[in-house]
């Protein structure tokens, strides 16, 4: 009996290839400063239902990568393919459909939520703009469903963002990101402004939503302890480049690059009184 042919591996949901984002240098009196290479030839992929952690110190370019693949920041060169669609070349109706499927959760929920709008209106706005509800009642029902999914009561819809704690505001931001039923979400340091106990709650919520809704995440963080909790694979960025990438346990357990080892040495130990020897990577600035 002949063996059945091997099935081809499924294509990634998102693939970025040789992505570059360069900002022009400031013009001086006699010369122009060289351009800043915020992202300099970055390539990676994210599979369906997978979370890729993108880690690095402040200024490494990781947030610029997240914004670039969503076309929130102009791209100098490279390609971004999402479900066989060329994101950087898309326009018109194709781009509108892609924006529905690709969302972002920002670092500061207070700054990303309109303080003059009630929570229900904030979450309903993308539903109404993209005409995903046949009536106001249907939109309101969807808002209640999203609030429940994110661990908030239906009564939250009638309140303003400033009436909530930081963790609750981030839950509202997550509900808004889910409003268009996306396939992919960029999580741009969504827990860095929160207390440690609240961080764990938000990470557990993101994991539950990913598993129940089949979401894919690009999870951006400077904290390897946070990334270890949520991500399947980790890519480490330094000075606009990915210097190491691999499965979570490999990167955490046996890091190959000196910069990755430096980041790991800065992670606090869970055992009181036990400290790792701090390692400084050459040229890391940490």
C-alpha positions in Angstrom: 0.0 0.0 0.0 1.6 3.3 -1.1 2.0 6.1 1.4 -0.3 9.1 1.1 1.5 12.2 -0.1 2.6 14.6 2.6 0.2 17.5 3.1 1.8 21.0 2.4 2.3 23.1 5.5 -0.4 25.8 5.9 0.6 29.3 4.9 1.2 31.8 7.7 -1.6 34.3 8.4 0.9 37.1 8.2 4.3 37.4 6.8 6.6 40.4 6.9 9.7 40.3 4.6 12.7 42.7 4.7 10.6 45.4 6.3 12.3 48.8 6.6 11.1 52.0 8.2 13.6 54.9 7.9 12.8 58.4 9.1 14.5 61.3 7.4 17.2 63.1 9.3 16.6 66.6 10.5 18.1 69.4 8.3 20.7 71.6 10.0 22.1 74.9 8.9 24.9 73.3 6.8 23.9 69.7 6.5 21.2 67.1 7.0 21.6 64.4 9.7 21.5 60.8 8.4 18.1 59.0 8.3 17.1 57.1 11.4 16.7 53.3 10.6 13.9 52.5 13.1 13.3 49.2 11.4 16.1 47.8 9.2 15.3 44.7 7.3 12.9 42.8 9.6 11.3 39.5 8.5 9.0 37.2 10.5 5.8 35.3 10.2 2.7 34.5 12.4 0.6 31.4 12.0 -3.1 31.2 12.6 -3.9 31.0 16.3 -0.3 31.8 17.2 1.2 34.5 19.4 4.6 35.9 18.4 6.3 37.9 21.1 8.4 40.8 19.8 10.8 41.9 22.6 13.5 44.5 23.0 14.4 47.6 25.0 12.8 51.0 24.4 13.9 52.4 21.0 14.7 49.0 19.5 11.9 49.5 16.8 9.4 46.9 18.0 6.4 49.4 18.3 7.3 50.8 14.8 7.1 47.2 13.4 3.6 46.8 14.8 2.4 50.1 13.5 4.1 49.5 10.1 2.3 46.2 9.4 -1.0 47.9 10.1 -0.1 50.9 7.8 -0.2 53.3 10.8 3.4 54.2 10.0 4.7 54.7 6.4 7.0 51.9 5.3 10.2 52.6 3.4 10.4 49.2 1.7 9.5 45.5 2.2 6.4 43.4 2.0 3.6 42.5 4.4 1.3 39.7 3.3 -1.8 39.0 5.3 -3.9 36.0 4.3 -2.6 36.3 0.7 -3.3 40.0 0.5 -0.5 42.6 0.0 -1.2 45.0 2.8 1.1 47.7 1.7 -0.3 47.7 -1.9 -4.0 47.5 -0.9 -6.3 50.4 -1.4 -10.0 51.2 -1.4 -12.4 48.4 -0.5 -9.6 45.8 -0.1 -7.8 48.0 2.5 -11.1 48.6 4.4 -11.7 44.9 4.6 -8.1 44.3 5.8 -8.5 47.0 8.5 -11.5 45.1 9.8 -9.4 41.9 10.2 -6.3 43.6 11.7 -6.7 45.5 14.9 -4.4 47.0 17.6 -4.5 47.4 21.4 -2.4 50.3 22.6 -0.2 50.6 25.6 -2.1 53.4 27.3 -5.9 52.6 27.4 -6.6 56.0 28.9 -5.1 57.8 26.0 -6.7 55.6 23.4 -10.3 56.0 24.6 -12.2 59.2 23.9 -12.9 60.7 27.3 -16.1 62.5 26.0 -17.8 59.3 24.8 -19.5 56.7 26.9 -18.0 53.2 26.8 -21.0 51.8 24.9 -20.5 54.4 22.1 -16.8 53.8 22.0 -17.2 50.1 21.4 -20.2 50.5 19.0 -18.5 53.1 16.9 -16.5 50.7 14.7 -19.5 48.4 14.4 -21.6 51.3 13.1 -18.9 52.7 10.8 -18.3 49.4 9.1 -22.1 48.6 9.0 -21.8 45.3 10.9 -25.2 45.8 12.6 -28.6 46.1 11.0 -30.0 48.3 13.7 -29.0 50.2 16.9 -30.5 47.4 19.0 -28.3 44.9 17.3 -25.2 47.1 17.8 -26.1 47.6 21.5 -26.5 43.8 21.9 -23.1 43.3 20.3 -21.6 45.8 22.8 -23.1 43.9 25.8 -21.7 40.7 24.4 -18.2 42.2 24.0 -18.3 43.6 27.5 -19.2 40.3 28.9 -16.5 38.5 26.9 -14.0 41.0 28.5 -15.2 40.5 32.0 -17.2 43.8 32.4 -20.9 44.2 33.3 -23.4 45.5 30.8 -23.8 48.6 32.9 -20.3 49.7 32.0 -21.7 50.8 28.6 -23.4 53.8 30.2 -20.2 55.1 32.0 -17.2 57.2 30.9 -13.6 55.8 30.7 -12.4 57.9 33.6 -14.8 56.1 35.9 -12.8 52.9 35.5 -9.4 51.6 36.8 -6.5 51.1 34.4 -7.1 47.4 34.1 -10.8 48.0 33.4 -10.0 50.6 30.7 -7.7 48.0 29.1 -10.6 45.6 29.0 -12.7 48.2 27.3 -9.9 48.7 24.7 -9.8 45.0 24.1 -13.5 44.9 23.7 -13.3 47.7 21.1 -10.5 45.8 19.2 -12.8 42.7 19.1 -15.8 44.7 17.8 -15.0 44.0 14.1 -14.3 40.3 14.7 -10.6 40.5 13.7 -8.3 37.6 12.9 -5.2 39.4 14.0 -4.4 41.9 16.8 -1.2 43.8 17.5 -0.9 44.1 21.3 1.5 47.0 21.8 2.7 46.6 25.4 -0.9 46.3 26.7 0.1 45.5 30.3 3.2 47.7 30.8 1.2 50.5 32.5 -0.6 48.1 34.9 0.1 46.7 38.3 1.6 43.2 38.3 -1.5 41.5 39.7 -3.7 43.3 37.0 -1.1 42.3 34.3 -1.7 38.7 35.0 -5.5 39.1 34.6 -5.2 40.9 31.3 -2.7 38.3 30.0 -5.1 35.5 31.0 -7.9 37.3 29.3 -5.9 37.7 26.1 -5.0 34.0 26.1 -8.6 32.9 26.7 -9.8 35.1 23.8 -7.1 33.8 21.5 -8.0 30.2 22.2 -11.8 30.7 22.1 -11.9 33.0 19.0 -8.9 31.6 17.1 -7.0 34.9 17.2 -3.4 35.6 16.2 -1.3 38.1 18.1 1.8 40.1 17.6 2.6 40.8 21.3 5.1 43.6 21.7 6.8 44.0 25.1 10.1 44.9 26.8 9.4 42.3 29.5 10.5 38.7 28.8 8.6 37.5 31.9 5.3 38.7 30.4 6.1 37.3 26.9 6.9 33.9 28.4 3.4 33.7 29.8 1.6 34.2 26.6 3.7 33.6 23.5 4.4 30.6 21.4 7.5 32.0 19.7 9.7 35.0 20.5 11.6 37.4 18.2 14.2 39.6 19.9 14.8 43.1 18.4 17.9 45.2 18.9 18.6 48.5 17.0 16.0 47.9 14.3 16.9 44.3 13.6 15.7 40.9 14.8 18.8 39.3 16.3 17.2 36.0 17.5 14.0 34.2 16.9 12.6 30.8 17.9 10.2 28.8 20.1 9.6 30.4 23.5 11.3 27.6 25.5 14.3 27.7 23.3 14.7 31.5 23.6 14.1 31.5 27.3 16.1 28.4 28.2 19.0 28.5 25.8 19.4 32.0 24.3 22.0 32.2 21.6 22.5 35.9 21.3 24.3 38.0 23.9 21.6 40.7 23.8 18.9 38.1 24.6 21.0 36.8 27.5 21.3 40.4 28.7 17.5 40.9 28.6 17.0 37.6 30.5 19.4 38.6 33.2 17.3 41.6 33.9 14.2 39.6 34.6 13.4 39.6 38.4 13.7 36.2 40.0 10.5 34.7 41.6 12.5 33.5 44.6 13.1 36.2 47.2 16.8 36.9 47.7 17.9 35.0 44.6 19.5 37.3 41.9 20.9 36.5 38.5 24.3 37.9 37.6 23.4 40.9 35.3 24.9 40.7 31.8 25.5 43.7 29.6 25.4 43.0 25.9 27.9 44.8 23.7 26.2 47.8 22.1 22.8 47.1 23.8 22.6 50.3 25.8 21.0 48.4 28.6 
